[in-house]
Amino acid sequence: MRSTLTLNNGEEMPWLGLGTYRLDSGRQARRAVGWALETGYRLFDTATLYANERFIGEALAGSGVPREELFITTKLWNSDHGFDSTLAACRRSMEELGVDYLDLYLIHWPVPGLRAESWRAMEVLLCEGLCRSVGVSNYMVEHLEELLAASSVVPAVNQVEFHPFLYQRELLEFCDSRGIHLQAYSPLARTRGFGDPVVGRVAERHGRTPAQVYLRWALQHGVSVIPKSSHPERIAENAAIFDYELGSEDMHELDSLGSGTHVSWDPTGEP
Ligand SMILES: NC(=O)c1ccc[n+]([C@@H]2O[C@H](COP(=O)([O-])OP(=O)(O)OC[C@H]3O[C@@H](n4cnc5c(N)ncnc54)[C@H](OP(=O)(O)O)[C@@H]3O)[C@@H](O)[C@H]2O)c1
């Protein structure tokens, strides 16, 4: 589970990380981060929006795991768009997290108006070494085309909702063709569809749980995953996905579940 992928700038990123949305207190963060580290997770995904950067930072610092072994992602919130405010927001996030660099800083949403300015600031943060990699989130093809036309820095990552019920094939192909790694948020669809008969059949065939089927399906599409859980047994279950493989028939059946179902906001609308 420590396997990593190489981003377009040569940086290594784990295939699996812990999502932290709704780990809302120091106690919750400390426990979940502790269990995840024990299991072997090294990537932690937070955001200014989640209001838990301080808790996550404290939990990581208190764990004794060296900073260089960790991969910390956080995100620029919508109200902080703009050149100067992006620089300031990134510094605030680093201060909250108690770190002197971020592994990955993402523009959380393609907010209309100032997003090009924000990306210019991301380029500066990258250049100054404050962020090892920079990327975007919830960017659809048209947002990426606009960004790529205006910048020579290609986002390392695009983090989007991705699970069998939201198989974003066209976006995945576009990102692959431009060297942008697609990372799945809500990779468990927040448990939606766990009772689906197709999911059940595939899970039974492999002696796995629906959660493990969703996560393995994403990995086999070349998409990394950041499932969130606050339970130790689920944190471990979600990590036990590197010792089996779905066959092409399984993949095909799961692909066909894609129905455009969002469990989070739909980025084609307003956030
Ligand atoms: N960039 C963005 O706009 C964006 C948007 C949404 C999310 N994210 C990131 O992606 C992460 C993951 O997405 P998410 O939190 O929305 O949803 P998710 O990971 O798809 O699902 C989390 C839910 O599934 C439950 N769960 C976890 N493992 C389970 C298992 N093995 N069996 C049964 N239930 C299980 C969790 O409950 P328990 O906690 O009770 O175990 C929680 O309710 C977030 O935490 C956040 O870091 C990013």
The ligand as an SDF file (V2000), in Angstrom:
LIG
                    3D

 48 52  0  0  0  0  0  0  0  0999 V2000
  -12.0600   18.4570   -3.7870 N   0  0  0  0  0  0  0  0  0  0  0  0
  -13.3180   18.4200   -3.3970 C   0  0  0  0  0  0  0  0  0  0  0  0
  -14.1640   19.2440   -3.8010 O   0  0  0  0  0  0  0  0  0  0  0  0
  -13.7530   17.3450   -2.4460 C   0  0  0  0  0  0  0  0  0  0  0  0
  -15.1270   17.1160   -2.2340 C   0  0  0  0  0  0  0  0  0  0  0  0
  -15.4950   16.0930   -1.3680 C   0  0  0  0  0  0  0  0  0  0  0  0
  -14.5280   15.3250   -0.7300 C   0  0  0  0  0  0  0  0  0  0  0  0
  -13.1780   15.5880   -0.9300 N   0  0  0  0  0  0  0  0  0  0  0  0
  -12.1170   14.7980   -0.2480 C   0  0  0  0  0  0  0  0  0  0  0  0
  -12.3340   13.4190   -0.5170 O   0  0  0  0  0  0  0  0  0  0  0  0
  -12.4500   12.7010    0.7160 C   0  0  0  0  0  0  0  0  0  0  0  0
  -13.3590   11.4940    0.5680 C   0  0  0  0  0  0  0  0  0  0  0  0
  -14.6440   11.8680    0.1130 O   0  0  0  0  0  0  0  0  0  0  0  0
  -15.9390   11.8820    1.0670 P   0  0  0  0  0  0  0  0  0  0  0  0
  -15.5360   12.0380    2.4770 O   0  0  0  0  0  0  0  0  0  0  0  0
  -16.8640   12.8630    0.4640 O   0  0  0  0  0  0  0  0  0  0  0  0
  -16.6270   10.4620    0.8150 O   0  0  0  0  0  0  0  0  0  0  0  0
  -16.1780    8.9180    0.7440 P   0  0  0  0  0  0  0  0  0  0  0  0
  -14.7580    8.7560    1.1070 O   0  0  0  0  0  0  0  0  0  0  0  0
  -16.6720    8.4100   -0.5610 O   0  0  0  0  0  0  0  0  0  0  0  0
  -17.1240    8.2800    1.8500 O   0  0  0  0  0  0  0  0  0  0  0  0
  -16.9790    8.5820    3.2030 C   0  0  0  0  0  0  0  0  0  0  0  0
  -18.1490    7.9310    3.9370 C   0  0  0  0  0  0  0  0  0  0  0  0
  -18.0830    6.5120    3.7960 O   0  0  0  0  0  0  0  0  0  0  0  0
  -18.0270    5.8820    5.0870 C   0  0  0  0  0  0  0  0  0  0  0  0
  -17.0720    4.7520    4.9530 N   0  0  0  0  0  0  0  0  0  0  0  0
  -15.7330    4.8480    4.7760 C   0  0  0  0  0  0  0  0  0  0  0  0
  -15.1860    3.6370    4.5950 N   0  0  0  0  0  0  0  0  0  0  0  0
  -16.2120    2.7490    4.6740 C   0  0  0  0  0  0  0  0  0  0  0  0
  -16.2800    1.3460    4.5720 C   0  0  0  0  0  0  0  0  0  0  0  0
  -15.1960    0.6010    4.3380 N   0  0  0  0  0  0  0  0  0  0  0  0
  -17.4970    0.7530    4.7070 N   0  0  0  0  0  0  0  0  0  0  0  0
  -18.6250    1.5040    4.9390 C   0  0  0  0  0  0  0  0  0  0  0  0
  -18.6110    2.8430    5.0300 N   0  0  0  0  0  0  0  0  0  0  0  0
  -17.4180    3.4600    4.8950 C   0  0  0  0  0  0  0  0  0  0  0  0
  -17.5440    6.9540    6.0430 C   0  0  0  0  0  0  0  0  0  0  0  0
  -18.0920    6.7570    7.3250 O   0  0  0  0  0  0  0  0  0  0  0  0
  -17.1920    6.7100    8.6700 P   0  0  0  0  0  0  0  0  0  0  0  0
  -16.3290    7.9430    8.6780 O   0  0  0  0  0  0  0  0  0  0  0  0
  -18.2350    6.7120    9.7340 O   0  0  0  0  0  0  0  0  0  0  0  0
  -16.3910    5.4430    8.6030 O   0  0  0  0  0  0  0  0  0  0  0  0
  -18.1250    8.2190    5.4250 C   0  0  0  0  0  0  0  0  0  0  0  0
  -19.4590    8.4030    5.8220 O   0  0  0  0  0  0  0  0  0  0  0  0
  -12.9770   13.7700    1.6800 C   0  0  0  0  0  0  0  0  0  0  0  0
  -12.8780   13.3790    3.0200 O   0  0  0  0  0  0  0  0  0  0  0  0
  -12.1300   14.9430    1.2770 C   0  0  0  0  0  0  0  0  0  0  0  0
  -10.8190   14.8060    1.8190 O   0  0  0  0  0  0  0  0  0  0  0  0
  -12.8000   16.5790   -1.7930 C   0  0  0  0  0  0  0  0  0  0  0  0
  1  2  1  0
  2  3  2  0
  2  4  1  0
  4  5  1  0
  4 48  2  0
  5  6  2  0
  6  7  1  0
  7  8  2  0
  8  9  1  0
  8 48  1  0
  9 10  1  0
  9 46  1  0
 10 11  1  0
 11 12  1  0
 11 44  1  0
 12 13  1  0
 13 14  1  0
 14 15  2  0
 14 16  1  0
 14 17  1  0
 17 18  1  0
 18 19  2  0
 18 20  1  0
 18 21  1  0
 21 22  1  0
 22 23  1  0
 23 24  1  0
 23 42  1  0
 24 25  1  0
 25 26  1  0
 25 36  1  0
 26 27  1  0
 26 35  1  0
 27 28  2  0
 28 29  1  0
 29 30  1  0
 29 35  2  0
 30 31  1  0
 30 32  2  0
 32 33  1  0
 33 34  2  0
 34 35  1  0
 36 37  1  0
 36 42  1  0
 37 38  1  0
 38 39  2  0
 38 40  1  0
 38 41  1  0
 42 43  1  0
 44 45  1  0
 44 46  1  0
 46 47  1  0
M  CHG  2   8   1  16  -1
M  END
$$$$
